[in-house]
Amino acid sequence: MNYQDDPNVKRRLEDIEAEIGSSSQFQPPPANANLTASLKTFYGQFIVWFKELPKAGQIVVGVVGLAAVLALLKALVELISLAVSLAVVGVIVYIGYQLFKSSKSSKNR
């Protein structure tokens, strides 16, 4: 069936366009309020979904969630460790450069 030729679909589309055209100017809420509202909605939907799971499913979701959190924490610790290691190497290279520069300038005198 071709929906473009259906008069009911065309009439409904025109009604929707009329509603959109006649509605007042839409002003979106501030971005922060929108984000907070969407997070609350997502959290509420997740809690409802989680409570509907059987006990075994809740345990599996909990274990998988815990594993994901631990993996993220491990990655964060490794990134911090990498940053500290790079800083230590940078300090060692800087000190070596300063010693090399000072020994070279003392030989020229």
A tleap script that builds the chain and sets N, CA, C and O, in Angstrom:
source leaprc.protein.ff14SB
mol = sequence {
  NMET ASN TYR GLN ASP ASP PRO ASN VAL LYS
  ARG ARG LEU GLU ASP ILE GLU ALA GLU ILE
  GLY SER SER SER GLN PHE GLN PRO PRO PRO
  ALA ASN ALA ASN LEU THR ALA SER LEU LYS
  THR PHE TYR GLY GLN PHE ILE VAL TRP PHE
  LYS GLU LEU PRO LYS ALA GLY GLN ILE VAL
  VAL GLY VAL VAL GLY LEU ALA ALA VAL LEU
  ALA LEU LEU LYS ALA LEU VAL GLU LEU ILE
  SER LEU ALA VAL SER LEU ALA VAL VAL GLY
  VAL ILE VAL TYR ILE GLY TYR GLN LEU PHE
  LYS SER SER LYS SER SER LYS ASN CARG
}
set mol.1.N position { 0.837 -1.179 0.000 }
set mol.1.CA position { 0.000 0.000 0.000 }
set mol.1.C position { 0.881 1.240 0.000 }
set mol.1.O position { 1.854 1.309 0.750 }
set mol.2.N position { 0.557 2.199 -0.816 }
set mol.2.CA position { 1.319 3.425 -0.923 }
set mol.2.C position { 0.722 4.451 0.024 }
set mol.2.O position { -0.425 4.861 -0.151 }
set mol.3.N position { 1.485 4.870 1.025 }
set mol.3.CA position { 0.981 5.786 2.040 }
set mol.3.C position { 0.857 7.211 1.507 }
set mol.3.O position { 0.121 8.020 2.072 }
set mol.4.N position { 1.566 7.523 0.433 }
set mol.4.CA position { 1.495 8.875 -0.119 }
set mol.4.C position { 0.122 9.138 -0.754 }
set mol.4.O position { -0.328 10.283 -0.789 }
set mol.5.N position { -0.533 8.112 -1.246 }
set mol.5.CA position { -1.830 8.277 -1.893 }
set mol.5.C position { -2.994 8.135 -0.917 }
set mol.5.O position { -4.134 8.412 -1.293 }
set mol.6.N position { -2.749 7.719 0.309 }
set mol.6.CA position { -3.807 7.501 1.293 }
set mol.6.C position { -4.318 8.852 1.802 }
set mol.6.O position { -3.533 9.626 2.350 }
set mol.7.N position { -5.616 9.158 1.636 }
set mol.7.CA position { -6.139 10.466 2.066 }
set mol.7.C position { -6.107 10.631 3.582 }
set mol.7.O position { -5.957 11.752 4.067 }
set mol.8.N position { -6.243 9.544 4.344 }
set mol.8.CA position { -6.196 9.658 5.801 }
set mol.8.C position { -4.819 10.101 6.285 }
set mol.8.O position { -4.699 10.916 7.199 }
set mol.9.N position { -3.796 9.556 5.660 }
set mol.9.CA position { -2.434 9.924 6.042 }
set mol.9.C position { -2.166 11.371 5.676 }
set mol.9.O position { -1.557 12.106 6.454 }
set mol.10.N position { -2.613 11.787 4.503 }
set mol.10.CA position { -2.415 13.182 4.091 }
set mol.10.C position { -3.149 14.132 5.026 }
set mol.10.O position { -2.611 15.172 5.405 }
set mol.11.N position { -4.381 13.778 5.401 }
set mol.11.CA position { -5.168 14.641 6.285 }
set mol.11.C position { -4.518 14.713 7.667 }
set mol.11.O position { -4.467 15.786 8.270 }
set mol.12.N position { -4.028 13.598 8.167 }
set mol.12.CA position { -3.369 13.580 9.478 }
set mol.12.C position { -2.082 14.410 9.436 }
set mol.12.O position { -1.773 15.130 10.386 }
set mol.13.N position { -1.336 14.307 8.332 }
set mol.13.CA position { -0.121 15.098 8.180 }
set mol.13.C position { -0.441 16.590 8.169 }
set mol.13.O position { 0.271 17.386 8.782 }
set mol.14.N position { -1.497 16.962 7.482 }
set mol.14.CA position { -1.892 18.373 7.457 }
set mol.14.C position { -2.339 18.838 8.837 }
set mol.14.O position { -2.067 19.976 9.220 }
set mol.15.N position { -3.018 17.977 9.588 }
set mol.15.CA position { -3.430 18.340 10.948 }
set mol.15.C position { -2.209 18.566 11.837 }
set mol.15.O position { -2.162 19.520 12.613 }
set mol.16.N position { -1.231 17.682 11.715 }
set mol.16.CA position { -0.019 17.819 12.525 }
set mol.16.C position { 0.735 19.088 12.151 }
set mol.16.O position { 1.234 19.792 13.028 }
set mol.17.N position { 0.824 19.387 10.854 }
set mol.17.CA position { 1.494 20.608 10.414 }
set mol.17.C position { 0.759 21.839 10.928 }
set mol.17.O position { 1.388 22.831 11.294 }
set mol.18.N position { -0.573 21.777 10.957 }
set mol.18.CA position { -1.357 22.905 11.469 }
set mol.18.C position { -1.108 23.083 12.966 }
set mol.18.O position { -0.995 24.212 13.444 }
set mol.19.N position { -1.021 21.981 13.707 }
set mol.19.CA position { -0.741 22.067 15.133 }
set mol.19.C position { 0.632 22.683 15.387 }
set mol.19.O position { 0.799 23.521 16.273 }
set mol.20.N position { 1.592 22.260 14.608 }
set mol.20.CA position { 2.950 22.779 14.778 }
set mol.20.C position { 2.982 24.258 14.422 }
set mol.20.O position { 3.604 25.053 15.127 }
set mol.21.N position { 2.321 24.628 13.341 }
set mol.21.CA position { 2.316 26.021 12.907 }
set mol.21.C position { 1.559 26.931 13.857 }
set mol.21.O position { 1.935 28.091 14.022 }
set mol.22.N position { 0.493 26.430 14.491 }
set mol.22.CA position { -0.322 27.280 15.363 }
set mol.22.C position { 0.205 27.332 16.791 }
set mol.22.O position { -0.208 28.190 17.570 }
set mol.23.N position { 1.108 26.430 17.143 }
set mol.23.CA position { 1.612 26.431 18.520 }
set mol.23.C position { 2.492 27.651 18.741 }
set mol.23.O position { 3.071 28.204 17.806 }
set mol.24.N position { 2.575 28.053 19.999 }
set mol.24.CA position { 3.371 29.231 20.325 }
set mol.24.C position { 4.848 28.929 20.162 }
set mol.24.O position { 5.253 27.780 19.984 }
set mol.25.N position { 5.632 29.974 20.226 }
set mol.25.CA position { 7.074 29.838 20.052 }
set mol.25.C position { 7.630 28.914 21.128 }
set mol.25.O position { 7.410 29.141 22.318 }
set mol.26.N position { 8.340 27.887 20.721 }
set mol.26.CA position { 8.922 26.926 21.655 }
set mol.26.C position { 10.245 27.456 22.159 }
set mol.26.O position { 11.117 27.827 21.372 }
set mol.27.N position { 10.394 27.491 23.483 }
set mol.27.CA position { 11.657 27.904 24.074 }
set mol.27.C position { 12.224 26.724 24.837 }
set mol.27.O position { 11.653 26.300 25.842 }
set mol.28.N position { 13.345 26.187 24.367 }
set mol.28.CA position { 13.912 25.027 25.054 }
set mol.28.C position { 14.403 25.411 26.442 }
set mol.28.O position { 14.849 26.539 26.654 }
set mol.29.N position { 14.324 24.489 27.380 }
set mol.29.CA position { 14.844 24.777 28.717 }
set mol.29.C position { 16.362 24.899 28.660 }
set mol.29.O position { 16.981 24.472 27.685 }
set mol.30.N position { 16.959 25.471 29.683 }
set mol.30.CA position { 18.420 25.573 29.702 }
set mol.30.C position { 19.061 24.203 29.581 }
set mol.30.O position { 18.496 23.199 30.014 }
set mol.31.N position { 20.233 24.172 28.995 }
set mol.31.CA position { 20.915 22.906 28.722 }
set mol.31.C position { 21.165 22.117 29.999 }
set mol.31.O position { 21.021 20.895 30.006 }
set mol.32.N position { 21.535 22.797 31.077 }
set mol.32.CA position { 21.834 22.110 32.325 }
set mol.32.C position { 20.582 21.449 32.890 }
set mol.32.O position { 20.643 20.315 33.364 }
set mol.33.N position { 19.454 22.141 32.844 }
set mol.33.CA position { 18.208 21.573 33.345 }
set mol.33.C position { 17.785 20.392 32.478 }
set mol.33.O position { 17.282 19.390 32.987 }
set mol.34.N position { 17.989 20.513 31.170 }
set mol.34.CA position { 17.646 19.433 30.252 }
set mol.34.C position { 18.500 18.202 30.539 }
set mol.34.O position { 17.988 17.082 30.536 }
set mol.35.N position { 19.771 18.391 30.781 }
set mol.35.CA position { 20.669 17.277 31.073 }
set mol.35.C position { 20.278 16.618 32.394 }
set mol.35.O position { 20.240 15.392 32.492 }
set mol.36.N position { 19.992 17.423 33.396 }
set mol.36.CA position { 19.604 16.872 34.696 }
set mol.36.C position { 18.317 16.085 34.583 }
set mol.36.O position { 18.198 14.996 35.144 }
set mol.37.N position { 17.353 16.631 33.859 }
set mol.37.CA position { 16.074 15.940 33.693 }
set mol.37.C position { 16.256 14.628 32.934 }
set mol.37.O position { 15.643 13.620 33.286 }
set mol.38.N position { 17.088 14.632 31.904 }
set mol.38.CA position { 17.288 13.410 31.126 }
set mol.38.C position { 18.022 12.354 31.951 }
set mol.38.O position { 17.742 11.162 31.822 }
set mol.39.N position { 18.971 12.789 32.806 }
set mol.39.CA position { 19.661 11.834 33.663 }
set mol.39.C position { 18.707 11.229 34.689 }
set mol.39.O position { 18.760 10.031 34.966 }
set mol.40.N position { 17.831 12.070 35.252 }
set mol.40.CA position { 16.850 11.555 36.211 }
set mol.40.C position { 15.906 10.575 35.527 }
set mol.40.O position { 15.551 9.547 36.103 }
set mol.41.N position { 15.501 10.887 34.307 }
set mol.41.CA position { 14.615 9.993 33.568 }
set mol.41.C position { 15.318 8.674 33.276 }
set mol.41.O position { 14.735 7.605 33.456 }
set mol.42.N position { 16.551 8.742 32.832 }
set mol.42.CA position { 17.313 7.526 32.543 }
set mol.42.C position { 17.491 6.689 33.803 }
set mol.42.O position { 17.320 5.471 33.775 }
set mol.43.N position { 17.831 7.343 34.900 }
set mol.43.CA position { 18.028 6.626 36.158 }
set mol.43.C position { 16.731 5.952 36.601 }
set mol.43.O position { 16.745 4.803 37.042 }
set mol.44.N position { 15.620 6.660 36.485 }
set mol.44.CA position { 14.328 6.085 36.853 }
set mol.44.C position { 13.976 4.887 35.993 }
set mol.44.O position { 13.492 3.874 36.498 }
set mol.45.N position { 14.217 5.000 34.698 }
set mol.45.CA position { 13.939 3.885 33.796 }
set mol.45.C position { 14.839 2.695 34.118 }
set mol.45.O position { 14.396 1.548 34.056 }
set mol.46.N position { 16.095 2.961 34.461 }
set mol.46.CA position { 17.013 1.882 34.793 }
set mol.46.C position { 16.564 1.168 36.069 }
set mol.46.O position { 16.592 -0.061 36.135 }
set mol.47.N position { 16.152 1.931 37.079 }
set mol.47.CA position { 15.711 1.329 38.341 }
set mol.47.C position { 14.479 0.459 38.116 }
set mol.47.O position { 14.384 -0.643 38.656 }
set mol.48.N position { 13.539 0.955 37.318 }
set mol.48.CA position { 12.337 0.163 37.032 }
set mol.48.C position { 12.718 -1.125 36.308 }
set mol.48.O position { 12.231 -2.203 36.650 }
set mol.49.N position { 13.585 -1.009 35.314 }
set mol.49.CA position { 14.025 -2.185 34.564 }
set mol.49.C position { 14.754 -3.165 35.479 }
set mol.49.O position { 14.543 -4.376 35.401 }
set mol.50.N position { 15.611 -2.632 36.345 }
set mol.50.CA position { 16.397 -3.487 37.237 }
set mol.50.C position { 15.497 -4.231 38.219 }
set mol.50.O position { 15.714 -5.413 38.482 }
set mol.51.N position { 14.494 -3.554 38.760 }
set mol.51.CA position { 13.602 -4.194 39.726 }
set mol.51.C position { 12.732 -5.273 39.090 }
set mol.51.O position { 12.278 -6.192 39.773 }
set mol.52.N position { 12.500 -5.161 37.783 }
set mol.52.CA position { 11.691 -6.158 37.088 }
set mol.52.C position { 12.485 -7.425 36.771 }
set mol.52.O position { 11.898 -8.454 36.436 }
set mol.53.N position { 13.798 -7.362 36.873 }
set mol.53.CA position { 14.630 -8.534 36.588 }
set mol.53.C position { 14.476 -9.569 37.691 }
set mol.53.O position { 14.198 -9.223 38.839 }
set mol.54.N position { 14.654 -10.831 37.348 }
set mol.54.CA position { 14.697 -11.848 38.403 }
set mol.54.C position { 15.977 -11.677 39.225 }
set mol.54.O position { 16.902 -10.983 38.803 }
set mol.55.N position { 16.025 -12.306 40.384 }
set mol.55.CA position { 17.190 -12.162 41.277 }
set mol.55.C position { 18.499 -12.527 40.581 }
set mol.55.O position { 19.511 -11.847 40.754 }
set mol.56.N position { 18.474 -13.603 39.794 }
set mol.56.CA position { 19.692 -14.005 39.091 }
set mol.56.C position { 20.128 -12.915 38.106 }
set mol.56.O position { 21.320 -12.641 37.970 }
set mol.57.N position { 19.171 -12.300 37.427 }
set mol.57.CA position { 19.487 -11.223 36.495 }
set mol.57.C position { 20.045 -10.010 37.209 }
set mol.57.O position { 20.966 -9.362 36.713 }
set mol.58.N position { 19.484 -9.696 38.388 }
set mol.58.CA position { 19.991 -8.571 39.164 }
set mol.58.C position { 21.436 -8.817 39.592 }
set mol.58.O position { 22.261 -7.903 39.582 }
set mol.59.N position { 21.730 -10.049 39.964 }
set mol.59.CA position { 23.097 -10.386 40.375 }
set mol.59.C position { 24.049 -10.256 39.192 }
set mol.59.O position { 25.149 -9.722 39.331 }
set mol.60.N position { 23.625 -10.747 38.023 }
set mol.60.CA position { 24.473 -10.664 36.830 }
set mol.60.C position { 24.724 -9.204 36.459 }
set mol.60.O position { 25.854 -8.823 36.153 }
set mol.61.N position { 23.667 -8.387 36.486 }
set mol.61.CA position { 23.827 -6.961 36.159 }
set mol.61.C position { 24.756 -6.293 37.173 }
set mol.61.O position { 25.587 -5.466 36.799 }
set mol.62.N position { 24.622 -6.644 38.443 }
set mol.62.CA position { 25.491 -6.078 39.474 }
set mol.62.C position { 26.946 -6.462 39.269 }
set mol.62.O position { 27.838 -5.621 39.387 }
set mol.63.N position { 27.187 -7.733 38.961 }
set mol.63.CA position { 28.565 -8.196 38.748 }
set mol.63.C position { 29.168 -7.527 37.514 }
set mol.63.O position { 30.313 -7.079 37.548 }
set mol.64.N position { 28.404 -7.460 36.430 }
set mol.64.CA position { 28.907 -6.818 35.203 }
set mol.64.C position { 29.159 -5.330 35.445 }
set mol.64.O position { 30.158 -4.781 34.980 }
set mol.65.N position { 28.251 -4.684 36.174 }
set mol.65.CA position { 28.440 -3.267 36.494 }
set mol.65.C position { 29.674 -3.043 37.348 }
set mol.65.O position { 30.434 -2.103 37.118 }
set mol.66.N position { 29.871 -3.902 38.329 }
set mol.66.CA position { 31.051 -3.799 39.181 }
set mol.66.C position { 32.333 -4.018 38.371 }
set mol.66.O position { 33.323 -3.313 38.566 }
set mol.67.N position { 32.309 -4.993 37.468 }
set mol.67.CA position { 33.471 -5.239 36.612 }
set mol.67.C position { 33.766 -4.029 35.730 }
set mol.67.O position { 34.927 -3.672 35.527 }
set mol.68.N position { 32.720 -3.402 35.208 }
set mol.68.CA position { 32.919 -2.220 34.360 }
set mol.68.C position { 33.507 -1.067 35.166 }
set mol.68.O position { 34.409 -0.376 34.691 }
set mol.69.N position { 33.008 -0.856 36.372 }
set mol.69.CA position { 33.528 0.224 37.219 }
set mol.69.C position { 34.985 -0.043 37.580 }
set mol.69.O position { 35.814 0.866 37.543 }
set mol.70.N position { 35.292 -1.281 37.925 }
set mol.70.CA position { 36.687 -1.613 38.258 }
set mol.70.C position { 37.607 -1.444 37.054 }
set mol.70.O position { 38.746 -1.003 37.205 }
set mol.71.N position { 37.125 -1.791 35.857 }
set mol.71.CA position { 37.936 -1.599 34.650 }
set mol.71.C position { 38.192 -0.118 34.392 }
set mol.71.O position { 39.295 0.262 33.998 }
set mol.72.N position { 37.181 0.720 34.613 }
set mol.72.CA position { 37.367 2.161 34.435 }
set mol.72.C position { 38.339 2.724 35.465 }
set mol.72.O position { 39.178 3.564 35.139 }
set mol.73.N position { 38.225 2.261 36.707 }
set mol.73.CA position { 39.162 2.723 37.736 }
set mol.73.C position { 40.591 2.287 37.425 }
set mol.73.O position { 41.538 3.047 37.629 }
set mol.74.N position { 40.741 1.068 36.932 }
set mol.74.CA position { 42.069 0.583 36.558 }
set mol.74.C position { 42.657 1.445 35.443 }
set mol.74.O position { 43.832 1.807 35.490 }
set mol.75.N position { 41.845 1.771 34.446 }
set mol.75.CA position { 42.325 2.619 33.346 }
set mol.75.C position { 42.708 4.000 33.861 }
set mol.75.O position { 43.706 4.571 33.422 }
set mol.76.N position { 41.921 4.541 34.791 }
set mol.76.CA position { 42.230 5.852 35.355 }
set mol.76.C position { 43.542 5.820 36.134 }
set mol.76.O position { 44.357 6.735 36.011 }
set mol.77.N position { 43.752 4.779 36.930 }
set mol.77.CA position { 45.004 4.644 37.687 }
set mol.77.C position { 46.183 4.503 36.736 }
set mol.77.O position { 47.245 5.075 36.979 }
set mol.78.N position { 46.010 3.752 35.661 }
set mol.78.CA position { 47.106 3.593 34.698 }
set mol.78.C position { 47.425 4.913 33.994 }
set mol.78.O position { 48.591 5.202 33.726 }
set mol.79.N position { 46.410 5.708 33.695 }
set mol.79.CA position { 46.658 7.014 33.071 }
set mol.79.C position { 47.392 7.943 34.032 }
set mol.79.O position { 48.300 8.668 33.625 }
set mol.80.N position { 47.007 7.924 35.292 }
set mol.80.CA position { 47.693 8.761 36.279 }
set mol.80.C position { 49.132 8.288 36.442 }
set mol.80.O position { 50.048 9.104 36.542 }
set mol.81.N position { 49.333 6.981 36.467 }
set mol.81.CA position { 50.681 6.427 36.574 }
set mol.81.C position { 51.531 6.833 35.369 }
set mol.81.O position { 52.704 7.174 35.521 }
set mol.82.N position { 50.954 6.798 34.204 }
set mol.82.CA position { 51.668 7.217 32.998 }
set mol.82.C position { 52.058 8.691 33.072 }
set mol.82.O position { 53.172 9.061 32.702 }
set mol.83.N position { 51.149 9.523 33.543 }
set mol.83.CA position { 51.443 10.955 33.652 }
set mol.83.C position { 52.582 11.198 34.640 }
set mol.83.O position { 53.465 12.016 34.381 }
set mol.84.N position { 52.564 10.492 35.768 }
set mol.84.CA position { 53.636 10.657 36.751 }
set mol.84.C position { 54.964 10.167 36.173 }
set mol.84.O position { 55.999 10.806 36.363 }
set mol.85.N position { 54.935 9.044 35.474 }
set mol.85.CA position { 56.163 8.519 34.872 }
set mol.85.C position { 56.734 9.491 33.847 }
set mol.85.O position { 57.943 9.716 33.805 }
set mol.86.N position { 55.874 10.061 33.031 }
set mol.86.CA position { 56.352 11.039 32.047 }
set mol.86.C position { 56.916 12.276 32.731 }
set mol.86.O position { 57.901 12.846 32.262 }
set mol.87.N position { 56.312 12.692 33.820 }
set mol.87.CA position { 56.831 13.853 34.545 }
set mol.87.C position { 58.204 13.550 35.124 }
set mol.87.O position { 59.098 14.394 35.061 }
set mol.88.N position { 58.387 12.357 35.687 }
set mol.88.CA position { 59.694 11.981 36.250 }
set mol.88.C position { 60.748 11.921 35.149 }
set mol.88.O position { 61.860 12.418 35.326 }
set mol.89.N position { 60.405 11.322 34.025 }
set mol.89.CA position { 61.354 11.260 32.905 }
set mol.89.C position { 61.677 12.667 32.416 }
set mol.89.O position { 62.829 12.963 32.098 }
set mol.90.N position { 60.683 13.525 32.355 }
set mol.90.CA position { 60.925 14.906 31.934 }
set mol.90.C position { 61.875 15.632 32.871 }
set mol.90.O position { 62.762 16.356 32.421 }
set mol.91.N position { 61.694 15.442 34.172 }
set mol.91.CA position { 62.591 16.085 35.151 }
set mol.91.C position { 64.010 15.544 35.005 }
set mol.91.O position { 64.973 16.310 35.050 }
set mol.92.N position { 64.146 14.226 34.831 }
set mol.92.CA position { 65.485 13.628 34.673 }
set mol.92.C position { 66.170 14.157 33.416 }
set mol.92.O position { 67.359 14.477 33.440 }
set mol.93.N position { 65.416 14.248 32.315 }
set mol.93.CA position { 65.992 14.772 31.069 }
set mol.93.C position { 66.388 16.231 31.241 }
set mol.93.O position { 67.440 16.648 30.756 }
set mol.94.N position { 65.553 17.013 31.931 }
set mol.94.CA position { 65.861 18.425 32.140 }
set mol.94.C position { 67.132 18.583 32.983 }
set mol.94.O position { 67.998 19.397 32.661 }
set mol.95.N position { 67.238 17.799 34.064 }
set mol.95.CA position { 68.430 17.872 34.914 }
set mol.95.C position { 69.669 17.451 34.120 }
set mol.95.O position { 70.717 18.088 34.221 }
set mol.96.N position { 69.549 16.387 33.337 }
set mol.96.CA position { 70.669 15.960 32.504 }
set mol.96.C position { 71.074 17.031 31.508 }
set mol.96.O position { 72.265 17.249 31.284 }
set mol.97.N position { 70.109 17.695 30.915 }
set mol.97.CA position { 70.412 18.773 29.968 }
set mol.97.C position { 71.111 19.918 30.673 }
set mol.97.O position { 72.075 20.470 30.142 }
set mol.98.N position { 70.648 20.287 31.858 }
set mol.98.CA position { 71.267 21.390 32.592 }
set mol.98.C position { 72.712 21.041 32.980 }
set mol.98.O position { 73.609 21.880 32.899 }
set mol.99.N position { 72.918 19.783 33.402 }
set mol.99.CA position { 74.286 19.368 33.743 }
set mol.99.C position { 75.180 19.374 32.510 }
set mol.99.O position { 76.326 19.818 32.581 }
set mol.100.N position { 74.677 18.892 31.396 }
set mol.100.CA position { 75.444 18.878 30.151 }
set mol.100.C position { 75.769 20.296 29.710 }
set mol.100.O position { 76.895 20.578 29.299 }
set mol.101.N position { 74.798 21.180 29.791 }
set mol.101.CA position { 74.996 22.564 29.379 }
set mol.101.C position { 76.012 23.265 30.290 }
set mol.101.O position { 76.861 24.021 29.818 }
set mol.102.N position { 75.916 23.008 31.584 }
set mol.102.CA position { 76.838 23.678 32.511 }
set mol.102.C position { 78.260 23.125 32.359 }
set mol.102.O position { 79.224 23.882 32.467 }
set mol.103.N position { 78.403 21.833 32.113 }
set mol.103.CA position { 79.752 21.288 31.936 }
set mol.103.C position { 80.360 21.751 30.621 }
set mol.103.O position { 81.575 21.929 30.536 }
set mol.104.N position { 79.553 21.945 29.613 }
set mol.104.CA position { 80.048 22.417 28.322 }
set mol.104.C position { 80.470 23.881 28.418 }
set mol.104.O position { 81.473 24.269 27.818 }
set mol.105.N position { 79.725 24.700 29.160 }
set mol.105.CA position { 80.079 26.118 29.273 }
set mol.105.C position { 81.312 26.304 30.169 }
set mol.105.O position { 82.070 27.254 29.972 }
set mol.106.N position { 81.524 25.414 31.146 }
set mol.106.CA position { 82.714 25.536 31.990 }
set mol.106.C position { 83.981 25.115 31.234 }
set mol.106.O position { 85.065 25.605 31.550 }
set mol.107.N position { 83.874 24.223 30.249 }
set mol.107.CA position { 85.023 23.827 29.439 }
set mol.107.C position { 85.449 24.954 28.515 }
set mol.107.O position { 86.633 25.076 28.198 }
set mol.108.N position { 84.499 25.784 28.076 }
set mol.108.CA position { 84.813 26.885 27.159 }
set mol.108.C position { 85.535 28.009 27.870 }
set mol.108.O position { 86.148 28.839 27.199 }
set mol.109.N position { 85.499 28.081 29.154 }
set mol.109.CA position { 86.129 29.192 29.873 }
set mol.109.C position { 87.548 28.953 30.156 }
set mol.109.O position { 88.209 29.801 30.754 }
savepdb mol mol.pdb
quit
